[in-house]
Amino acid sequence: MYALELNGELLASHFGLSHGARYSSPKIAYNEKFPQYAPGHLIVSEILQECSSRAVQPSSADRMRRLEKEQHKAWTQTSHTRADKPFVRTAGSGDWRTSLSSAAIAEIEEAWGPAMQTLGYTLSRDLPVQETNG
């Protein structure tokens, strides 16, 4: 149950149900005296932010690394690989550019370049050329 109040007056309320990764909102109500503030939209915006946080948390890098340590032998992609070379690395922005070989980067960008650009990644061909001294 969510409620949005201003100076003790109820602007909007929302009754919702969560089950696993699903959220359902069978009942939303708002105070019609305040249409200029769109209280129904405000409360839904806050609820969506909270739901997003709950959805993202299980995918955090720390949790994924912990699961990999515990379950790597059961994962199809990692069951026959070296346990000392984790699949989930630092999860740092741009880390893949220094961790992967040029050949691996070229192969990934060839296959996924358009999707990467849509998501805001800069492809290697679009990076400024680094000048070297000597």
N, C-alpha and C positions, 0 to 999 in steps of 0.2 A: 504494500500500500504506500503510495507516494502522495504527498500533499504540498501545495504551494500556497503560502500565506503571505499577506502583507498587512502589517499592523494588526495582527490577530484576525484578519478577515480571510476566509478561504477563497482563493482565486481559482484553483484547479485541484482536482484529485484524480488519482489513477489507481485502479486495482489491476494488478497483473499477476501472472503465474509463471514460474520458471520450472523447467524440468530438463536437466542435462544442459544441452546447448540451446534449447528452445525457450522463447519467451512469448507469452500470449497476453494480450490486453483486452479482456472481455468488457471492461467498463471504464470509460473516461468521462469525466464531468468537468465543466468549467463555469465560472461565474460570468453570466452574460452582461453584468454591469461594467466589465472591463475589456470590451472587444479590442480597443486600441492597443492593448498590451499582448494580445493573443496568448492568454495564459495556458490554453490547451497545447499550443505549439511549444511554449517554454518548458512545460513539464515533460512533454515527450522528448524534447531535445536533451534534457538532463538524464532521462531514463535511457536513451540510446547511448549516451556517453558511458553510463555505468555498465550497460550490457556489453558494450565494446571492450571495456576494461576487463570484464570477467571473461570474455572470449579470448582476449589476447594473452592473459596471464598464463594459461596452460601451455602456451607456445613460447614462453620466454626462453632465452638462450640457456640460462642456468638450469631450468627444469629439463630442457631437452638434453643437455650434457649429462645431467644426473640419470635420466632415463636411458641414455645411450650406455653409460657405464653399467647400469643394472641389467639392461635387456639386449645388449648388442648381439649376443649369440642367437637371439630369437628373431632379429631383423633380417629379412632376406638380403638387403643390400650390404649389410655389415657383418653377417655371420661368418664369412670366410676371409675377413680382412684383419689386419693387425690392430689389436686393441690399443696399442700405444699411439696410433695415428687416428685421432677422432674425426668423425664425420662432421660433428658440430664443433666448429672452431671458436674463435673469439667473438664472432657475430658483430664485428666492428665494421663500420662503414668503409668500403673500399679495401678491406683486408684481402679480398680475393686477388687484387692486382699484384700484391707482393707474395702471396702464398702459392699461386698457381703458375705453371710454366706458360711461356708465350704461346706454345702450341695449344695448350688446354684453353687458354683465354680465347684464342682465335676460333677454336672449335665451338665453344659456348656462344660466342658472339655471332658466328655464322648461323647457328641453329636458332638462337633466341634474341638476336639483335633488335628486331622491331618491338618485341614485348619489353625488352630491357629499356629501350628508349621511351616507350609509353609510360613505364614506371619511373622515369627520371634518371636512369643510369646514363652516363656518358660512355660511349664506346671508345675503345682504344684509338681507332682511326680519327676520332674527333678531339683527342687530347692534344694540348700544345706539345710541340717537339722539344725535348730537353737537349740543350746544347752542352757539350762536354768540352772541358779545357784540355788541351794537349794535343 
